[in-house]
Amino acid sequence: MGSELLKIAEGFSIVAEGLRGLAKVEEGTKEKAVKAQKVEKQETVAEVQQESPATLEGIRTLMAQKTQEGKSKEIKELLQKYGAAKLSAVKPEDYPALMQEAQVL
C-alpha cells in the first residue's frame, strides 16, 4: 500500500507542477494585457492633448489619468500652486503651464 500512496503523491506532484506552469503563463498574459491597456490610455490622452492642448477638458482628462496612476497628492499640490482647490477654479491663462506640469507628473 505504501508504494501506491507514493505513486499517488507523485501524480499530485506532476499535476501541481503543471498547474504552476499554467499559472505563470496566465500571469504573463494578464501583465501584457494590463500594459497594453496603459499604452492605449496614454495614446488616448496624447490624442486629446494634441487636439486641444490647453482646454479644461484636456487638462481634466490628463489629471484623471494621473489620478488613476496614484498621483492624487501631486495633482492637489499642483492645483494649489495655481491657487485653486479644484480644476474649475484655475484661471484659463494658466492652462498651458498647468498642462505641461501635469504631463511631467
Helices and strands as residue ranges (DSSP letters): H 2-51, H 56-68, H 72-81, G 87-89, G 92-94, H 95-104
